[in-house]
Amino acid sequence: MLQEEELELGLTNPTTSKPKDMQVNAEPGKYIVTVEDETGKVYASTELEVIGLDIEQNETGFSFQTKKFTFFLSANGQSVTPRQISVSLDGKGEKRYFPSSFTFTPTQTILVYEYLGDISLGNHTFRFTAGNWTKVYPVEYRQTRQFWDNPLVLLLGFLALAIAGVGAMLRRPEQMRYGLDIPDFLPVSTTKIPIKRETVLEIFESVNAGYSWQWMPLRLDEIKGGFRQLTYNGKPILIGDFNLERILARMQGEGTVKGELSYFGLSRWEKESGHPISYLAIYRIMRNVFVNNAVKFSRKTFLIIL
C-alpha cells in the first residue's frame, strides 16, 4: 500500500456517492484505488494513472554566464500548476516556487531559476522536488570556444597572409600603356587700353540703336558686347566683369551712369525720357517678359500697367 486516507468514520450508506479530494504523492505510473472498510472488505476500485512531469530547458534563456535558467514544465502536452516546487543546483541554492511565480501558456508552465553562487565547468544537476516526488535534470557546463581558438584556423590565417605577402612582392610592376602629355598653360596676358569717358557712354547709345531701343538700361553682358564692337590695334576689346564693374562704379560716382535692378543707364536719360532710371529698368524688365512670351505691347500699354 502506497497511500491511505479516511473516507468517512462510522456507519456508511453504500448506496450514496461520497466525493473525496485526495492529493496523490506518487511516482508516475498506474495505480489501483480501492474503497475498503476496517475489515478489508472492498466496496469499489478504479485505476489511477499518474502522469509524469516533463522538464525542458529554454535554450535562449539558459545561461551559465548570467546564472539564470529558464525551464518549461508540462504534462502530457499541457501546462501544469504545482502547488509548490523546489529547485536546487548541485544540492545548493534551493528556491521554492508557488503558482504566483510561474508564467503560464496553453502548453507549458515557465519557471525561471536564478543561482547566486559560483558555477564551475563540468557536469551539474538540477533537482526538482514537489512533495515526495523528485526529478533530476543533468546538464553540462562547457566553455564556449571562439573560432580563432582553433589552431587550424590560426594556421590557415597565417598561411593566407604569407601567400598574400609573397604575391604582393612578386607581382609584376604595372606598365603604363597610355599617357597624356599636358603642357603648361601659357599665362594670360593683359593689356591696358586707354578709353575716353565719352566712348564708354556712347556704348549705351550704340547698343540701344542696335536693338532699335531708346533709353533702355543694359545688363553687364550687353555692355560687354558693346565693348567688343570697339577695336584696339585691330582686335576687339574684351573686358572682364571685375574691370567693367569698376568702370561703372566710378561713372556712378561721377553721376554720369545710374544703376537699378542690375541694369545700368545714362543719367541724362532721366531728363530726356521724363522718367527715373528705376522706371526705365522696370520698363526694360517688362519688355523682356512680353518679348519672351510673344505678347504684343506698346508704350501706352506699359503706361497703363504701371
FIDOSE-348463 format. One line per field, with one value per residue: residue in one letter; residue number from 0; x, y, z of N, C-alpha, C, O in turn. Coordinates in steps of 0.1 Angstrom, whole numbers, plus 5000, padded with zeros to 4 digits. Example, Ala and Ser with C-alpha at 12.3 -4.5 7.8 and 13.67 -1.06 7.14 Angstrom:
2
resn [A	S] $
resi [0	1] $
n_X [5132	5128] $
n_Y [4943	4978] $
n_Z [5078	5071] $
ca_X [5123	5137] $
ca_Y [4955	4989] $
ca_Z [5078	5071] $
c_X [5132	5129] $
c_Y [4967	5000] $
c_Z [5078	5079] $
o_X [5142	5134] $
o_Y [4967	5011] $
o_Z [5085	5080] $
// end
This chain:
306
resn [M	L	Q	E	E	E	L	E	L	G	L	T	N	P	T	T	S	K	P	K	D	M	Q	V	N	A	E	P	G	K	Y	I	V	T	V	E	D	E	T	G	K	V	Y	A	S	T	E	L	E	V	I	G	L	D	I	E	Q	N	E	T	G	F	S	F	Q	T	K	K	F	T	F	F	L	S	A	N	G	Q	S	V	T	P	R	Q	I	S	V	S	L	D	G	K	G	E	K	R	Y	F	P	S	S	F	T	F	T	P	T	Q	T	I	L	V	Y	E	Y	L	G	D	I	S	L	G	N	H	T	F	R	F	T	A	G	N	W	T	K	V	Y	P	V	E	Y	R	Q	T	R	Q	F	W	D	N	P	L	V	L	L	L	G	F	L	A	L	A	I	A	G	V	G	A	M	L	R	R	P	E	Q	M	R	Y	G	L	D	I	P	D	F	L	P	V	S	T	T	K	I	P	I	K	R	E	T	V	L	E	I	F	E	S	V	N	A	G	Y	S	W	Q	W	M	P	L	R	L	D	E	I	K	G	G	F	R	Q	L	T	Y	N	G	K	P	I	L	I	G	D	F	N	L	E	R	I	L	A	R	M	Q	G	E	G	T	V	K	G	E	L	S	Y	F	G	L	S	R	W	E	K	E	S	G	H	P	I	S	Y	L	A	I	Y	R	I	M	R	N	V	F	V	N	N	A	V	K	F	S	R	K	T	F	L	I	I	L] $
resi [0	1	2	3	4	5	6	7	8	9	10	11	12	13	14	15	16	17	18	19	20	21	22	23	24	25	26	27	28	29	30	31	32	33	34	35	36	37	38	39	40	41	42	43	44	45	46	47	48	49	50	51	52	53	54	55	56	57	58	59	60	61	62	63	64	65	66	67	68	69	70	71	72	73	74	75	76	77	78	79	80	81	82	83	84	85	86	87	88	89	90	91	92	93	94	95	96	97	98	99	100	101	102	103	104	105	106	107	108	109	110	111	112	113	114	115	116	117	118	119	120	121	122	123	124	125	126	127	128	129	130	131	132	133	134	135	136	137	138	139	140	141	142	143	144	145	146	147	148	149	150	151	152	153	154	155	156	157	158	159	160	161	162	163	164	165	166	167	168	169	170	171	172	173	174	175	176	177	178	179	180	181	182	183	184	185	186	187	188	189	190	191	192	193	194	195	196	197	198	199	200	201	202	203	204	205	206	207	208	209	210	211	212	213	214	215	216	217	218	219	220	221	222	223	224	225	226	227	228	229	230	231	232	233	234	235	236	237	238	239	240	241	242	243	244	245	246	247	248	249	250	251	252	253	254	255	256	257	258	259	260	261	262	263	264	265	266	267	268	269	270	271	272	273	274	275	276	277	278	279	280	281	282	283	284	285	286	287	288	289	290	291	292	293	294	295	296	297	298	299	300	301	302	303	304	305] $
n_X [5009	5006	4996	4972	4940	4913	4879	4853	4841	4825	4792	4783	4764	4762	4750	4750	4767	4800	4819	4854	4883	4916	4950	4976	5006	5029	5051	5053	5030	5008	4981	4961	4931	4912	4882	4877	4866	4871	4876	4887	4871	4863	4847	4846	4866	4892	4912	4941	4961	4992	5005	5037	5060	5072	5103	5119	5146	5149	5166	5173	5171	5188	5215	5248	5266	5252	5238	5212	5184	5160	5131	5108	5078	5057	5029	5019	5017	5004	5001	5011	5002	5018	5014	5035	5069	5103	5136	5169	5205	5230	5225	5225	5216	5187	5154	5120	5090	5058	5024	5020	5045	5049	5048	5023	5014	4993	5004	5026	5044	5062	5092	5116	5148	5172	5206	5228	5254	5288	5296	5312	5331	5319	5300	5266	5238	5204	5178	5145	5118	5087	5067	5067	5078	5105	5127	5155	5176	5201	5229	5255	5282	5300	5328	5325	5340	5358	5360	5386	5401	5408	5435	5439	5425	5440	5464	5457	5450	5475	5488	5474	5480	5507	5508	5495	5514	5537	5527	5523	5549	5561	5546	5542	5554	5532	5527	5527	5505	5492	5495	5491	5502	5503	5507	5521	5498	5498	5505	5479	5478	5475	5464	5467	5443	5437	5407	5384	5360	5338	5336	5329	5304	5290	5287	5263	5244	5249	5243	5216	5207	5213	5194	5172	5161	5152	5165	5168	5179	5209	5222	5251	5263	5254	5266	5293	5292	5289	5315	5330	5325	5342	5376	5411	5442	5434	5421	5392	5379	5381	5366	5367	5344	5351	5367	5348	5328	5342	5346	5320	5312	5329	5319	5293	5298	5306	5283	5274	5263	5237	5224	5200	5183	5201	5205	5219	5221	5223	5226	5215	5193	5171	5163	5158	5138	5119	5115	5126	5156	5149	5123	5127	5142	5124	5106	5122	5125	5098	5095	5112	5098	5074	5084	5096	5074	5059	5040	5021	5028	5028	5040	5019	5005	5023	5024	4998	4999	5018] $
n_Y [4988	5021	5047	5060	5071	5084	5079	5081	5082	5059	5046	5039	5047	5026	5031	5056	5084	5094	5121	5128	5146	5141	5142	5130	5116	5103	5084	5087	5066	5036	5030	5013	5023	5018	5013	5005	4988	4987	4960	4951	4947	4952	4978	4994	5000	5014	5024	5044	5067	5082	5110	5118	5145	5166	5181	5207	5227	5262	5272	5298	5312	5301	5302	5298	5319	5342	5330	5325	5305	5291	5271	5248	5235	5207	5185	5157	5173	5196	5226	5228	5232	5233	5230	5236	5238	5229	5240	5232	5235	5213	5205	5229	5263	5263	5270	5279	5277	5290	5289	5317	5324	5315	5315	5312	5293	5279	5254	5251	5256	5282	5285	5303	5301	5313	5313	5321	5315	5305	5289	5262	5248	5218	5189	5192	5192	5197	5198	5189	5192	5181	5177	5143	5137	5137	5149	5146	5167	5166	5185	5200	5221	5238	5254	5280	5280	5302	5307	5314	5302	5277	5259	5252	5271	5294	5286	5284	5311	5325	5314	5323	5350	5350	5340	5361	5382	5373	5372	5399	5409	5396	5404	5416	5448	5474	5485	5514	5520	5540	5575	5609	5639	5668	5701	5730	5756	5786	5818	5841	5870	5905	5937	5971	5994	6025	6044	6068	6086	6095	6076	6053	6060	6063	6037	6028	6041	6031	6003	6004	6015	5994	5975	5989	6004	6028	6047	6025	6007	5987	5953	5938	5919	5928	5953	5945	5933	5956	5967	5949	5957	5977	5983	5977	5982	5967	5946	5932	5946	5930	5928	5921	5911	5922	5944	5959	5964	5980	6003	6011	6017	6038	6057	6059	6072	6096	6105	6102	6078	6056	6029	6003	5976	5957	5967	5992	6026	6057	6088	6111	6102	6102	6129	6132	6113	6118	6102	6083	6063	6039	6035	6032	6009	5990	5991	5980	5953	5945	5946	5925	5903	5904	5901	5875	5860	5864	5885	5911	5946	5980	6014	6028	6007	5998	6021	6020	5997	6003] $
n_Z [5000	4991	4998	5021	5031	5051	5044	5055	5088	5110	5105	5071	5043	5017	4992	4983	4968	4975	4975	4974	4979	4971	4975	4956	4961	4944	4923	4887	4869	4869	4891	4916	4930	4959	4978	5010	5040	5076	5080	5057	5036	5002	4986	4963	4934	4913	4885	4885	4869	4871	4857	4844	4850	4826	4818	4803	4790	4782	4755	4748	4771	4790	4807	4818	4822	4830	4850	4851	4846	4825	4826	4810	4820	4818	4813	4796	4773	4782	4802	4836	4871	4897	4933	4949	4943	4945	4936	4930	4926	4922	4948	4961	4968	4969	4960	4965	4947	4939	4926	4919	4910	4885	4849	4827	4798	4771	4767	4783	4814	4826	4843	4861	4872	4894	4902	4928	4935	4927	4896	4883	4855	4839	4848	4860	4882	4882	4906	4910	4932	4945	4970	4979	4955	4932	4908	4887	4868	4846	4834	4814	4817	4795	4783	4760	4729	4708	4673	4665	4684	4676	4666	4639	4624	4630	4618	4591	4587	4591	4570	4548	4549	4545	4519	4505	4511	4497	4471	4467	4467	4446	4424	4391	4381	4372	4339	4321	4296	4281	4280	4289	4277	4290	4284	4301	4308	4290	4304	4308	4291	4298	4286	4290	4280	4268	4271	4263	4284	4271	4250	4264	4273	4249	4242	4255	4240	4215	4217	4223	4199	4182	4188	4182	4202	4228	4253	4270	4298	4304	4307	4323	4306	4281	4280	4279	4254	4239	4242	4228	4203	4199	4188	4192	4181	4159	4170	4187	4218	4248	4279	4314	4340	4365	4359	4344	4362	4380	4363	4359	4385	4391	4372	4381	4405	4395	4385	4359	4351	4361	4382	4385	4398	4387	4362	4340	4331	4312	4330	4319	4305	4322	4322	4295	4289	4308	4329	4359	4363	4376	4368	4341	4342	4351	4330	4310	4320	4319	4292	4284	4294	4279	4253	4255	4259	4236	4235	4224	4227	4236	4241	4253	4264	4284	4300	4310	4326	4345] $
ca_X [5000	5014	4990	4959	4933	4900	4868	4842	4841	4812	4784	4783	4754	4770	4742	4751	4780	4808	4831	4866	4895	4928	4963	4984	5021	5034	5058	5045	5027	4994	4979	4947	4925	4901	4874	4876	4862	4882	4878	4894	4862	4864	4834	4848	4880	4894	4926	4946	4974	4999	5013	5050	5063	5082	5111	5128	5153	5148	5180	5176	5171	5195	5229	5257	5273	5243	5233	5197	5180	5145	5127	5095	5072	5044	5025	5010	5015	4996	5008	5008	5001	5022	5011	5048	5080	5116	5146	5183	5216	5240	5221	5227	5207	5173	5144	5107	5081	5044	5017	5022	5058	5050	5042	5016	5009	4984	5010	5038	5045	5076	5099	5129	5156	5185	5216	5237	5268	5297	5294	5324	5329	5317	5286	5259	5225	5192	5169	5131	5111	5073	5062	5076	5083	5118	5132	5169	5178	5215	5233	5269	5287	5312	5334	5323	5352	5357	5366	5400	5408	5412	5449	5439	5421	5452	5474	5452	5451	5489	5492	5468	5487	5520	5506	5492	5526	5546	5521	5525	5563	5564	5538	5549	5551	5523	5533	5518	5502	5488	5498	5487	5512	5495	5517	5516	5491	5505	5499	5470	5484	5465	5469	5459	5438	5431	5394	5378	5348	5327	5335	5321	5290	5284	5283	5249	5235	5250	5236	5202	5204	5214	5181	5161	5155	5155	5165	5167	5191	5215	5228	5265	5267	5251	5276	5305	5291	5292	5329	5336	5324	5354	5388	5424	5452	5427	5414	5381	5383	5374	5367	5361	5333	5357	5371	5336	5321	5350	5343	5306	5312	5335	5310	5282	5303	5307	5269	5271	5256	5229	5220	5188	5178	5212	5205	5226	5217	5229	5218	5208	5181	5160	5157	5152	5125	5110	5113	5138	5162	5142	5111	5132	5147	5112	5101	5131	5122	5085	5097	5117	5087	5065	5090	5098	5061	5052	5029	5021	5027	5032	5043	5007	5002	5032	5020	4986	5002	5025] $
ca_Y [5000	5033	5058	5057	5083	5080	5085	5085	5074	5054	5038	5045	5042	5023	5034	5071	5089	5101	5128	5129	5152	5133	5146	5118	5118	5091	5084	5084	5052	5033	5025	5009	5030	5010	5018	4993	4991	4983	4946	4948	4944	4961	4982	4999	5002	5021	5025	5058	5069	5095	5114	5123	5159	5168	5193	5211	5240	5271	5275	5313	5318	5292	5307	5297	5331	5351	5322	5324	5293	5290	5257	5246	5224	5203	5171	5152	5183	5207	5233	5223	5242	5227	5239	5241	5230	5234	5238	5235	5232	5205	5205	5242	5274	5258	5280	5274	5284	5288	5293	5331	5326	5309	5321	5301	5293	5268	5241	5250	5264	5287	5287	5309	5298	5321	5308	5332	5311	5303	5277	5258	5240	5204	5184	5197	5186	5205	5188	5195	5184	5185	5167	5132	5135	5143	5146	5151	5172	5168	5194	5201	5235	5237	5267	5283	5283	5310	5300	5316	5293	5265	5261	5250	5283	5303	5282	5288	5326	5329	5309	5332	5363	5347	5339	5375	5390	5368	5376	5414	5411	5390	5410	5424	5462	5479	5492	5524	5518	5552	5587	5622	5649	5681	5712	5740	5767	5799	5828	5850	5884	5916	5949	5983	6001	6038	6046	6080	6085	6096	6064	6043	6065	6060	6022	6026	6045	6022	5991	6007	6017	5981	5968	5999	6008	6042	6049	6012	6003	5975	5944	5938	5912	5937	5964	5939	5931	5968	5969	5941	5964	5986	5976	5983	5976	5958	5935	5936	5948	5921	5933	5912	5916	5930	5958	5966	5969	5992	6014	6016	6023	6052	6066	6062	6082	6109	6109	6100	6065	6051	6015	5999	5962	5951	5973	6004	6035	6070	6097	6121	6096	6106	6142	6131	6105	6123	6091	6080	6051	6028	6033	6026	5995	5981	5990	5970	5940	5941	5944	5912	5894	5904	5895	5861	5853	5867	5893	5924	5957	5994	6023	6031	5995	5998	6032	6016	5987	6009] $
ca_Z [5000	4989	5004	5027	5036	5056	5036	5064	5100	5115	5096	5058	5034	5004	4980	4980	4963	4985	4969	4982	4973	4975	4969	4954	4961	4939	4911	4875	4867	4870	4905	4919	4942	4964	4990	5019	5054	5085	5079	5045	5025	4991	4981	4950	4930	4900	4881	4886	4862	4875	4846	4847	4847	4816	4821	4792	4792	4772	4751	4748	4785	4798	4806	4830	4824	4837	4862	4850	4839	4823	4823	4806	4827	4811	4815	4785	4763	4787	4813	4850	4882	4910	4945	4954	4937	4949	4926	4935	4917	4929	4962	4967	4962	4968	4960	4963	4937	4941	4914	4916	4905	4872	4837	4820	4784	4770	4766	4791	4825	4826	4856	4859	4884	4894	4911	4932	4938	4916	4888	4876	4843	4841	4849	4871	4883	4888	4913	4912	4943	4948	4980	4979	4941	4929	4894	4885	4854	4844	4824	4813	4815	4787	4779	4746	4722	4696	4661	4664	4694	4669	4660	4625	4619	4631	4608	4578	4586	4588	4556	4538	4550	4539	4504	4501	4511	4487	4459	4465	4464	4432	4414	4381	4381	4362	4328	4316	4282	4275	4288	4284	4279	4291	4286	4310	4301	4289	4312	4301	4292	4298	4280	4294	4268	4272	4265	4268	4290	4261	4243	4272	4273	4236	4241	4259	4229	4203	4219	4222	4185	4175	4191	4179	4215	4232	4268	4277	4306	4299	4316	4322	4294	4270	4279	4274	4240	4233	4242	4217	4190	4198	4185	4196	4172	4150	4177	4196	4232	4258	4293	4324	4349	4375	4354	4340	4374	4385	4355	4361	4398	4390	4365	4390	4415	4388	4382	4345	4349	4372	4381	4392	4395	4379	4349	4340	4320	4313	4338	4311	4300	4330	4317	4281	4289	4318	4339	4366	4359	4382	4359	4328	4344	4352	4316	4303	4325	4314	4277	4283	4297	4268	4241	4256	4258	4224	4239	4218	4237	4231	4252	4260	4273	4295	4309	4317	4336	4356] $
c_X [5009	5009	4976	4953	4919	4889	4857	4843	4827	4805	4783	4772	4761	4762	4743	4765	4787	4820	4842	4878	4907	4940	4972	4999	5027	5042	5049	5043	5012	4992	4964	4942	4913	4894	4872	4871	4873	4885	4885	4884	4862	4850	4835	4863	4881	4909	4930	4959	4980	5008	5026	5051	5074	5089	5120	5135	5151	5162	5183	5177	5178	5210	5237	5264	5264	5237	5218	5193	5165	5142	5112	5089	5059	5041	5015	5007	5007	5004	5003	5008	5005	5019	5024	5058	5093	5126	5160	5193	5227	5237	5222	5217	5193	5164	5130	5098	5067	5037	5019	5035	5060	5044	5036	5013	5000	4991	5022	5036	5060	5081	5113	5137	5169	5194	5226	5251	5276	5295	5307	5321	5327	5303	5279	5245	5215	5183	5155	5124	5097	5068	5072	5082	5096	5122	5146	5171	5193	5218	5249	5273	5300	5316	5331	5336	5350	5364	5381	5408	5413	5425	5448	5435	5433	5462	5470	5453	5465	5493	5486	5476	5501	5519	5504	5505	5535	5540	5523	5539	5567	5555	5545	5545	5541	5530	5523	5517	5499	5492	5493	5498	5505	5505	5511	5509	5499	5498	5491	5476	5473	5472	5460	5456	5432	5418	5389	5364	5336	5325	5327	5306	5283	5280	5268	5240	5236	5243	5221	5198	5204	5201	5169	5153	5158	5154	5164	5180	5196	5221	5243	5270	5265	5262	5289	5304	5293	5307	5336	5334	5335	5366	5400	5434	5446	5421	5403	5386	5374	5377	5360	5351	5339	5360	5358	5329	5329	5347	5330	5305	5318	5325	5297	5285	5303	5293	5265	5263	5249	5225	5209	5185	5188	5212	5212	5222	5223	5220	5210	5195	5169	5154	5151	5139	5115	5107	5126	5143	5154	5130	5116	5136	5135	5106	5109	5127	5108	5086	5102	5106	5078	5071	5092	5085	5052	5039	5031	5020	5032	5035	5031	5003	5010	5028	5007	4989	5009	5015] $
c_Y [5012	5045	5055	5069	5078	5087	5089	5076	5070	5047	5046	5038	5039	5026	5048	5074	5096	5108	5129	5135	5145	5138	5134	5122	5105	5093	5082	5069	5049	5026	5021	5016	5022	5016	5006	4998	4986	4968	4942	4945	4955	4965	4988	5000	5008	5021	5040	5058	5083	5098	5121	5138	5160	5182	5195	5225	5249	5276	5290	5319	5309	5295	5305	5310	5341	5344	5323	5313	5292	5276	5258	5233	5220	5189	5167	5163	5195	5213	5227	5234	5235	5236	5244	5232	5237	5231	5241	5230	5225	5205	5218	5252	5270	5270	5273	5283	5280	5292	5307	5334	5322	5318	5310	5303	5280	5254	5239	5259	5269	5290	5292	5308	5306	5316	5319	5328	5310	5289	5274	5250	5225	5200	5189	5191	5195	5194	5195	5186	5190	5174	5155	5129	5143	5139	5153	5155	5174	5177	5194	5215	5234	5251	5269	5287	5292	5303	5302	5308	5280	5267	5260	5263	5293	5299	5286	5304	5331	5325	5318	5345	5361	5347	5353	5383	5386	5373	5391	5416	5406	5396	5418	5439	5466	5487	5502	5523	5531	5564	5599	5632	5663	5692	5722	5751	5780	5810	5838	5865	5894	5929	5961	5991	6014	6040	6059	6077	6086	6084	6053	6047	6062	6046	6020	6030	6036	6009	5993	6008	6004	5973	5977	6003	6023	6043	6036	6009	5989	5966	5944	5931	5920	5948	5958	5936	5944	5971	5961	5947	5974	5977	5984	5975	5965	5946	5940	5937	5938	5926	5923	5919	5925	5944	5966	5972	5981	6004	6020	6022	6037	6061	6069	6073	6096	6114	6108	6088	6062	6037	6012	5984	5955	5956	5987	6013	6049	6079	6107	6115	6100	6119	6141	6123	6110	6112	6088	6066	6039	6025	6027	6012	5985	5980	5980	5956	5936	5938	5929	5901	5893	5898	5880	5853	5857	5875	5907	5935	5970	6002	6027	6019	5995	6009	6028	6006	5993	6019] $
c_Z [5000	4997	5009	5033	5041	5048	5045	5076	5104	5104	5083	5050	5021	4992	4976	4976	4974	4978	4979	4974	4979	4968	4968	4953	4957	4926	4899	4873	4869	4884	4905	4931	4946	4976	4998	5033	5063	5085	5067	5034	5015	4986	4967	4947	4916	4897	4880	4879	4866	4863	4850	4843	4837	4818	4809	4795	4780	4768	4751	4761	4795	4797	4819	4832	4833	4850	4862	4841	4837	4819	4819	4813	4820	4815	4804	4776	4768	4799	4826	4860	4895	4922	4950	4948	4941	4938	4932	4924	4925	4944	4969	4961	4960	4969	4958	4955	4940	4928	4909	4909	4891	4862	4829	4806	4782	4770	4776	4803	4826	4840	4854	4872	4883	4905	4915	4935	4925	4909	4881	4863	4847	4842	4861	4871	4889	4894	4915	4922	4945	4957	4981	4965	4939	4915	4893	4870	4852	4833	4824	4809	4808	4783	4764	4739	4710	4685	4660	4675	4687	4662	4645	4618	4619	4620	4594	4576	4583	4574	4546	4538	4543	4523	4498	4500	4500	4473	4456	4462	4450	4421	4404	4382	4370	4352	4323	4301	4275	4285	4281	4287	4278	4293	4295	4302	4301	4297	4303	4303	4291	4292	4285	4281	4273	4264	4271	4274	4280	4253	4250	4272	4260	4234	4245	4247	4217	4205	4218	4207	4178	4177	4187	4192	4217	4247	4276	4285	4302	4310	4314	4309	4281	4268	4275	4259	4233	4232	4231	4204	4188	4195	4190	4189	4164	4157	4186	4211	4240	4272	4302	4333	4359	4370	4350	4352	4381	4377	4358	4375	4398	4383	4373	4400	4408	4385	4368	4342	4362	4370	4390	4388	4385	4365	4351	4328	4322	4322	4331	4305	4309	4326	4303	4281	4298	4329	4346	4360	4364	4373	4346	4330	4345	4338	4308	4307	4319	4299	4275	4284	4285	4256	4243	4255	4246	4226	4232	4229	4230	4243	4260	4269	4285	4305	4317	4328	4348	4363] $
o_X [5018	5017	4969	4960	4913	4890	4852	4845	4818	4811	4781	4771	4765	4768	4737	4775	4781	4830	4840	4882	4909	4941	4975	5003	5030	5040	5039	5052	5005	5001	4956	4949	4904	4901	4864	4872	4884	4896	4889	4889	4862	4843	4825	4871	4871	4917	4922	4968	4973	5017	5026	5044	5085	5083	5127	5129	5150	5169	5194	5183	5175	5216	5232	5268	5270	5231	5212	5198	5158	5148	5104	5095	5051	5050	5004	4996	5002	5013	4992	5014	4996	5021	5025	5057	5094	5126	5161	5190	5233	5247	5221	5212	5187	5165	5129	5099	5064	5043	5019	5037	5070	5037	5042	5010	5000	4985	5027	5029	5069	5074	5120	5132	5175	5189	5230	5260	5272	5291	5311	5310	5333	5294	5285	5241	5217	5180	5155	5124	5096	5064	5084	5090	5097	5121	5147	5167	5198	5212	5255	5267	5310	5307	5335	5342	5340	5373	5388	5420	5421	5427	5456	5440	5435	5468	5478	5456	5467	5501	5493	5478	5505	5527	5509	5507	5541	5548	5526	5542	5575	5557	5554	5533	5543	5538	5511	5526	5504	5491	5492	5501	5502	5511	5499	5513	5505	5486	5495	5477	5462	5484	5448	5464	5423	5418	5389	5357	5326	5314	5318	5298	5271	5272	5262	5230	5227	5237	5214	5188	5197	5197	5157	5141	5165	5144	5158	5190	5188	5224	5248	5279	5272	5265	5297	5314	5298	5312	5345	5341	5338	5367	5400	5436	5452	5416	5404	5394	5362	5388	5350	5350	5333	5357	5358	5324	5323	5345	5328	5298	5312	5324	5291	5277	5301	5291	5255	5256	5254	5224	5207	5185	5184	5217	5211	5220	5228	5207	5199	5186	5158	5142	5141	5130	5103	5097	5136	5136	5153	5126	5110	5135	5135	5101	5103	5126	5107	5080	5098	5106	5074	5064	5089	5085	5041	5029	5041	5012	5038	5033	5032	4999	5005	5028	5006	4984	5006	5019] $
o_Y [5014	5053	5047	5077	5069	5099	5100	5064	5077	5042	5058	5026	5048	5025	5052	5067	5104	5101	5131	5129	5144	5138	5127	5131	5096	5103	5076	5061	5059	5018	5025	5015	5019	5024	4997	5009	4981	4964	4930	4941	4967	4956	4987	5001	5007	5020	5048	5050	5093	5090	5128	5143	5156	5192	5186	5233	5244	5282	5293	5330	5310	5291	5309	5313	5347	5350	5322	5312	5293	5270	5266	5223	5229	5181	5173	5164	5203	5207	5221	5245	5232	5249	5256	5220	5249	5220	5251	5223	5232	5205	5219	5250	5274	5278	5264	5295	5268	5298	5310	5344	5324	5327	5300	5314	5272	5244	5228	5269	5260	5297	5287	5313	5306	5315	5326	5337	5313	5280	5282	5245	5220	5208	5190	5185	5201	5184	5206	5173	5202	5164	5158	5119	5154	5128	5165	5147	5185	5177	5190	5221	5230	5260	5260	5297	5289	5295	5294	5308	5273	5276	5266	5267	5301	5308	5291	5309	5339	5332	5321	5351	5370	5352	5357	5391	5395	5377	5395	5426	5413	5392	5426	5442	5461	5496	5498	5523	5533	5562	5600	5634	5668	5693	5723	5755	5783	5810	5841	5870	5892	5931	5960	5995	6014	6039	6061	6068	6079	6080	6046	6039	6059	6043	6012	6023	6033	6003	5984	6003	6002	5965	5973	6004	6030	6039	6036	6007	5981	5971	5950	5935	5919	5951	5964	5937	5944	5977	5965	5943	5978	5966	5997	5963	5954	5937	5951	5929	5939	5928	5918	5931	5936	5954	5978	5983	5990	6015	6032	6032	6046	6073	6079	6081	6106	6126	6113	6087	6065	6032	6017	5981	5947	5949	5993	6008	6052	6078	6111	6123	6100	6121	6147	6127	6107	6114	6089	6059	6029	6013	6017	6004	5974	5969	5972	5947	5924	5930	5922	5891	5882	5890	5873	5841	5853	5872	5913	5934	5969	5998	6028	6021	5992	6007	6031	6007	5990	6026] $
o_Z [5008	5003	5003	5040	5034	5045	5043	5075	5101	5094	5083	5050	5014	4981	4966	4980	4981	4976	4991	4964	4991	4955	4978	4945	4965	4919	4901	4875	4871	4888	4897	4942	4938	4983	4994	5037	5058	5090	5065	5023	5019	4983	4959	4956	4908	4906	4874	4882	4864	4860	4860	4834	4840	4820	4805	4802	4768	4775	4754	4763	4807	4787	4829	4844	4842	4858	4873	4830	4847	4810	4823	4811	4816	4819	4803	4770	4760	4805	4827	4857	4903	4921	4955	4947	4941	4932	4939	4915	4933	4952	4981	4950	4950	4978	4950	4955	4941	4919	4897	4903	4884	4865	4826	4802	4791	4774	4778	4803	4826	4847	4846	4883	4872	4917	4906	4936	4914	4916	4873	4862	4857	4837	4872	4861	4900	4888	4922	4920	4946	4953	4983	4963	4942	4911	4897	4861	4857	4822	4834	4800	4814	4780	4756	4744	4702	4687	4655	4675	4693	4654	4638	4608	4610	4614	4587	4565	4575	4568	4536	4527	4536	4516	4488	4491	4493	4464	4445	4454	4444	4410	4408	4384	4359	4355	4320	4293	4264	4297	4269	4299	4268	4304	4297	4291	4311	4298	4292	4314	4285	4294	4284	4273	4281	4252	4283	4271	4281	4249	4244	4271	4260	4226	4238	4244	4210	4195	4212	4202	4168	4169	4190	4192	4209	4253	4287	4279	4297	4321	4304	4302	4272	4257	4267	4252	4221	4222	4225	4194	4177	4198	4191	4191	4161	4150	4191	4215	4240	4276	4299	4333	4363	4377	4351	4351	4386	4382	4359	4377	4405	4387	4372	4404	4415	4381	4364	4332	4373	4359	4401	4376	4376	4356	4361	4317	4333	4321	4335	4301	4304	4326	4300	4273	4297	4336	4340	4353	4357	4371	4341	4321	4339	4334	4301	4299	4315	4293	4266	4277	4280	4249	4233	4252	4245	4220	4234	4238	4219	4255	4272	4281	4296	4317	4329	4339	4359	4373] $
// end
